[in-house]
Structure formats: C-alpha cells, structure tokens
Amino acid sequence: MKHLRKCVLQLSAISALLLSLAACSEQLDSAAASTEKAQANSAVVSLDVYKSPTCGCCGKWMEHADASGFETLGHHPVDLNQFKIDKGITAPYQSCHTAVSQEGYVFEGHIPADIIHRFLANPPANALGLVVPGMPVGSPGMEVGSRQDEYAVLVLYKDGSDDIYEHIGSAQ
C-alpha cells in the first residue's frame, strides 16, 4: 500500500509538471503570435498621397493601395503641379496624384501596389521612384469594365533619366 501511494504521488507530481509545461508552452506560443502580429503591423508602409480634392480616380487608387497593405493619407496642396516639379517629376512623367514614401521615394500615377512593394524591397541605385505617366485605362483606380490598356511603369532616376521597370498588358 505504501508503494502504491508513492506511485500515485509520483504520477501526480509528473502530471502537474506536464500540465505546467503545457500551460507555459501555450503562453509562449501566444507571446510569439503576438510578436509576429506586431511585426506585421509595423511593416505597414505609409504613403502620403498628394492630389486634387476633386479627383475620384485618386481616391480609388488610394483604396487599392490600402487594400494591398499600404496606409495612405491624402493631401491637397495649393499648387499640385509645383509640388510635382519640386519632387523631380517633370511634365512628361506627370499623372493625377503623387505618393511619397517615408523614405522619400515618389510614386507618380496609377502604379499597381504590388510593384511599389517590390520596388521598396529593392530600390535601384539613384532611383527617385516610379511613374506611370498619364492615366492608362485598366490601371488601379482607372478600371473601365474589362478594358486593359498596355502601359509601362518607369523607374525615374535622380538625374532625370528613366528606364522601363515593368510592362503592363501584352506589349512586352
């Protein structure tokens, strides 16, 4: 009987130890999940978007960017054209809105958000940012049914030159 009681006490102690370890493990898993969630939230990229207060397609582009992991904040400068020029975006490259990242990169026009994410992950040397001149139909914020115009996303360099960053549509 004494031996049985000793075995029961040992089993009880082992069970308590296992339950404690399991509870600690769940707390560690919960803490790890909270840390991962906080890191994911801190990875949200903010874009300041400079646009006309009356432009509807700019608002649609901002919704596209927000749905793709960006956090956009709209601004309405008195002289939007001069703002663009001050940022290095000359007339041939201009569109209706200019987004500026925290790092100072500019994103002119209706650029797909996934392309901006890729650019920010690995920006080319001496890049000012990306531009989609004009307002191509089918670009984010410029959707018209199923129509998709071909266009190029250009990388704009600080010296004013450009290069094709990516083709959109069938011209490749």
PyMOL commands that set and color helices and strands:
alter all, ss='L'
color gray80, all
select helices_A, chain A and resi 2-42+56-67+80-86+91-93+113-121
alter helices_A, ss='H'
color red, helices_A
select strands_A, chain A and resi 45-50+70-75+98-101+106-108+127-131+151-157+162-168
alter strands_A, ss='S'
color yellow, strands_A
deselect
rebuild
show_as cartoon
